Amino acid sequence: MHEKVLSPHAASLSQSMRDLGYSLEAAIADLIDNSITARAENINILFDISTEESSSLAIIDDGCGMDEVELFEAMRLGSRDPRESRDTDDLGRFGLGLKTASFSQCRSLTVVSRKNNITSAAIWDLDTLTERNSWIVTIPSEQQIQALPFIDQLGSTGTYVLWRKIDRLLEKGSKDRGGETAYEKLDQVERHLSLVFHRYLGSDYKKRKIVVFINGHQVESFDPFCLSNKATQALHEEIVRIGDQEIRIQPYILPHHSKLSRKEYDFYKNRSDFVSNQGTYVYRNGRLMAWGDWFRLVPRGEATKLARVRIDFPNTLDEYWTIDIKKSRATPPYQVREKLRQIINRIAEQSTRVHKGRGDRLFDKSKEPLWLRYGDRQGIRYTLNRDHSLIEAIEKNLPEGAHRALDAVLGVIEKGLPIEAIYADYSSSPQSFEQIQEISREDMKEKLESIYMLMSVSGNVDREHFTKSVLELKPFSEHQDITKEIIEELVHA
């Protein structure tokens, strides 16, 4: 038996590394991980697409920086053994992120870092690498460094990462609207970063706070648990232990959309609806890794639309979670799945209670509802209340033999209730149903006069009863003061 060294071909391997499945937002997030690990507080993402050939994207931080030895090691592929122990705040794992994330978007990667007032720099260029079929890093001169775009924004300490030859930013066939497409993708990047790093952007994680700018625009934290709203419910936290390490599982129930302010509602709606936002949110060292998944323990749907579960685990348990290179997938270990299975029904029941409770109260609090809700073994159905004062008044004014016709018409209305259309509209834009109807005082008076006249003819015009009946109907319930004024005028007319 003998041995033979088989080194990978630089040209073919580097090209294969470009197709690991990174999106632009995932690639940029991977680089921001390095900045956070370097204790950066400010991170600037600067993008220039003045021409397709000279387009560039730079990520500049004010972290601790690297000396020459550290920089070259960071530029090495597989610079870290994923099994080795690391700092508890380290967001890396494989020692590949800087390279694979960058190569997925560009063909030229430049890194400049300053530490102790000493500047070090290196360049990976895939064209040079392919042509020479060798892992050759280029060391730029001081003059070349000073000519780099946005380099003047690198401070006395920190790291500057530059992408050039960004050949995958624009989709095929989009050349005519290249700038527009690129900036649309940057909008996706902002939304992604606002969620993935929301605990750092909002200083929720170990009091660490970072500020991220994209072309001068500050990225705002997007909290998927809506913790700033007092109506959010935090359920009992569960802890799973693996060895001497803890995995913390914190369930939340979000407020009904009626409890959100217009700004809060729009903020959530613009980033996705409540149904697709539900599920577990898995954090590694405060950084969101995966979300919107119940791991097949329960289907996503209306019943759980307000349920969220935050799961925190340390980087010492990476191997148990099968983290992928892109940090976009995390599979929970058996112990966590079992604990989730135990609490999933409880949080689903609570979510359903908040979601449906508002509808139940609408019927419970009304002494004379216009619609009645029935639930039995045959299912749920809604019917018009035949004992309502208005319907009784109409029946008393009908000619002999017409009562059957009225009952038939009401039955047709009940059967024709467009449940599917209402459900579709309510699911996509629930708050639009909650808006107070705009109606003039003249229109309200005209409607009240007609109802008052109808009930007067039938003899059922007790003032107190009439007032209570109409105040339970829209639009009068939404304009109670004006309604009472008009009723007072009608009674004394």
ChimeraX attribute file (.defattr): number of C-alpha atoms within 10 A of each C-alpha:
attribute: neighborCount
match mode: 1-to-1
recipient: residues
	/A:1	2
	/A:2	3
	/A:3	5
	/A:4	5
	/A:5	5
	/A:6	6
	/A:7	6
	/A:8	12
	/A:9	13
	/A:10	18
	/A:11	18
	/A:12	12
	/A:13	12
	/A:14	21
	/A:15	15
	/A:16	13
	/A:17	16
	/A:18	19
	/A:19	13
	/A:20	13
	/A:21	14
	/A:22	21
	/A:23	17
	/A:24	19
	/A:25	18
	/A:26	19
	/A:27	23
	/A:28	23
	/A:29	22
	/A:30	24
	/A:31	18
	/A:32	24
	/A:33	19
	/A:34	19
	/A:35	26
	/A:36	25
	/A:37	16
	/A:38	20
	/A:39	20
	/A:40	24
	/A:41	17
	/A:42	17
	/A:43	23
	/A:44	22
	/A:45	20
	/A:46	18
	/A:47	20
	/A:48	16
	/A:49	16
	/A:50	10
	/A:51	10
	/A:52	16
	/A:53	11
	/A:54	11
	/A:55	16
	/A:56	22
	/A:57	20
	/A:58	24
	/A:59	24
	/A:60	29
	/A:61	30
	/A:62	24
	/A:63	24
	/A:64	19
	/A:65	26
	/A:66	24
	/A:67	19
	/A:68	17
	/A:69	9
	/A:70	13
	/A:71	19
	/A:72	17
	/A:73	15
	/A:74	19
	/A:75	20
	/A:76	17
	/A:77	15
	/A:78	15
	/A:79	15
	/A:80	16
	/A:81	11
	/A:82	14
	/A:83	11
	/A:84	9
	/A:85	11
	/A:86	15
	/A:87	10
	/A:88	11
	/A:89	15
	/A:90	18
	/A:91	22
	/A:92	22
	/A:93	22
	/A:94	16
	/A:95	19
	/A:96	21
	/A:97	25
	/A:98	23
	/A:99	22
	/A:100	23
	/A:101	27
	/A:102	28
	/A:103	28
	/A:104	24
	/A:105	24
	/A:106	21
	/A:107	22
	/A:108	20
	/A:109	23
	/A:110	23
	/A:111	24
	/A:112	25
	/A:113	29
	/A:114	24
	/A:115	17
	/A:116	12
	/A:117	13
	/A:118	13
	/A:119	19
	/A:120	24
	/A:121	23
	/A:122	20
	/A:123	19
	/A:124	22
	/A:125	20
	/A:126	23
	/A:127	13
	/A:128	17
	/A:129	20
	/A:130	18
	/A:131	10
	/A:132	12
	/A:133	17
	/A:134	13
	/A:135	19
	/A:136	15
	/A:137	17
	/A:138	13
	/A:139	15
	/A:140	15
	/A:141	12
	/A:142	11
	/A:143	8
	/A:144	9
	/A:145	19
	/A:146	12
	/A:147	11
	/A:148	14
	/A:149	15
	/A:150	18
	/A:151	16
	/A:152	10
	/A:153	13
	/A:154	18
	/A:155	16
	/A:156	17
	/A:157	20
	/A:158	26
	/A:159	29
	/A:160	26
	/A:161	21
	/A:162	24
	/A:163	20
	/A:164	19
	/A:165	20
	/A:166	22
	/A:167	16
	/A:168	15
	/A:169	21
	/A:170	18
	/A:171	11
	/A:172	8
	/A:173	8
	/A:174	12
	/A:175	12
	/A:176	8
	/A:177	10
	/A:178	18
	/A:179	18
	/A:180	14
	/A:181	16
	/A:182	18
	/A:183	14
	/A:184	11
	/A:185	17
	/A:186	18
	/A:187	13
	/A:188	15
	/A:189	20
	/A:190	20
	/A:191	18
	/A:192	20
	/A:193	22
	/A:194	21
	/A:195	20
	/A:196	24
	/A:197	29
	/A:198	24
	/A:199	23
	/A:200	23
	/A:201	23
	/A:202	18
	/A:203	15
	/A:204	13
	/A:205	15
	/A:206	10
	/A:207	10
	/A:208	16
	/A:209	20
	/A:210	19
	/A:211	18
	/A:212	27
	/A:213	17
	/A:214	17
	/A:215	13
	/A:216	10
	/A:217	11
	/A:218	14
	/A:219	20
	/A:220	18
	/A:221	21
	/A:222	21
	/A:223	18
	/A:224	18
	/A:225	23
	/A:226	18
	/A:227	14
	/A:228	9
	/A:229	14
	/A:230	11
	/A:231	14
	/A:232	18
	/A:233	18
	/A:234	15
	/A:235	14
	/A:236	10
	/A:237	13
	/A:238	15
	/A:239	15
	/A:240	15
	/A:241	11
	/A:242	13
	/A:243	7
	/A:244	5
	/A:245	13
	/A:246	14
	/A:247	19
	/A:248	18
	/A:249	22
	/A:250	18
	/A:251	26
	/A:252	23
	/A:253	26
	/A:254	27
	/A:255	21
	/A:256	17
	/A:257	16
	/A:258	12
	/A:259	14
	/A:260	19
	/A:261	11
	/A:262	11
	/A:263	9
	/A:264	14
	/A:265	17
	/A:266	13
	/A:267	12
	/A:268	17
	/A:269	14
	/A:270	9
	/A:271	15
	/A:272	12
	/A:273	15
	/A:274	20
	/A:275	18
	/A:276	15
	/A:277	22
	/A:278	25
	/A:279	24
	/A:280	21
	/A:281	24
	/A:282	24
	/A:283	23
	/A:284	24
	/A:285	18
	/A:286	22
	/A:287	22
	/A:288	21
	/A:289	19
	/A:290	18
	/A:291	23
	/A:292	16
	/A:293	19
	/A:294	19
	/A:295	14
	/A:296	9
	/A:297	13
	/A:298	14
	/A:299	12
	/A:300	18
	/A:301	12
	/A:302	18
	/A:303	19
	/A:304	26
	/A:305	22
	/A:306	28
	/A:307	29
	/A:308	27
	/A:309	27
	/A:310	19
	/A:311	23
	/A:312	20
	/A:313	20
	/A:314	18
	/A:315	22
	/A:316	16
	/A:317	17
	/A:318	16
	/A:319	11
	/A:320	14
	/A:321	17
	/A:322	14
	/A:323	21
	/A:324	14
	/A:325	19
	/A:326	19
	/A:327	22
	/A:328	14
	/A:329	15
	/A:330	18
	/A:331	15
	/A:332	17
	/A:333	14
	/A:334	11
	/A:335	13
	/A:336	21
	/A:337	15
	/A:338	14
	/A:339	14
	/A:340	21
	/A:341	16
	/A:342	11
	/A:343	15
	/A:344	20
	/A:345	14
	/A:346	12
	/A:347	22
	/A:348	19
	/A:349	14
	/A:350	21
	/A:351	25
	/A:352	17
	/A:353	16
	/A:354	18
	/A:355	21
	/A:356	14
	/A:357	13
	/A:358	13
	/A:359	11
	/A:360	12
	/A:361	10
	/A:362	11
	/A:363	15
	/A:364	11
	/A:365	10
	/A:366	14
	/A:367	11
	/A:368	18
	/A:369	19
	/A:370	19
	/A:371	13
	/A:372	13
	/A:373	13
	/A:374	10
	/A:375	9
	/A:376	7
	/A:377	5
	/A:378	7
	/A:379	7
	/A:380	9
	/A:381	12
	/A:382	13
	/A:383	16
	/A:384	16
	/A:385	17
	/A:386	15
	/A:387	12
	/A:388	15
	/A:389	20
	/A:390	20
	/A:391	17
	/A:392	15
	/A:393	22
	/A:394	16
	/A:395	18
	/A:396	16
	/A:397	14
	/A:398	13
	/A:399	8
	/A:400	9
	/A:401	8
	/A:402	12
	/A:403	15
	/A:404	11
	/A:405	11
	/A:406	15
	/A:407	14
	/A:408	12
	/A:409	12
	/A:410	17
	/A:411	13
	/A:412	11
	/A:413	13
	/A:414	15
	/A:415	13
	/A:416	9
	/A:417	12
	/A:418	10
	/A:419	10
	/A:420	9
	/A:421	10
	/A:422	12
	/A:423	12
	/A:424	11
	/A:425	13
	/A:426	14
	/A:427	14
	/A:428	14
	/A:429	14
	/A:430	16
	/A:431	15
	/A:432	10
	/A:433	11
	/A:434	11
	/A:435	9
	/A:436	12
	/A:437	12
	/A:438	9
	/A:439	11
	/A:440	8
	/A:441	13
	/A:442	10
	/A:443	10
	/A:444	16
	/A:445	18
	/A:446	12
	/A:447	13
	/A:448	18
	/A:449	15
	/A:450	11
	/A:451	17
	/A:452	23
	/A:453	15
	/A:454	18
	/A:455	22
	/A:456	13
	/A:457	13
	/A:458	17
	/A:459	11
	/A:460	17
	/A:461	19
	/A:462	11
	/A:463	14
	/A:464	8
	/A:465	11
	/A:466	17
	/A:467	18
	/A:468	14
	/A:469	20
	/A:470	22
	/A:471	18
	/A:472	19
	/A:473	14
	/A:474	12
	/A:475	16
	/A:476	21
	/A:477	16
	/A:478	16
	/A:479	17
	/A:480	16
	/A:481	11
	/A:482	15
	/A:483	21
	/A:484	15
	/A:485	11
	/A:486	18
	/A:487	19
	/A:488	13
	/A:489	11
	/A:490	15
	/A:491	11
	/A:492	6
	/A:493	6
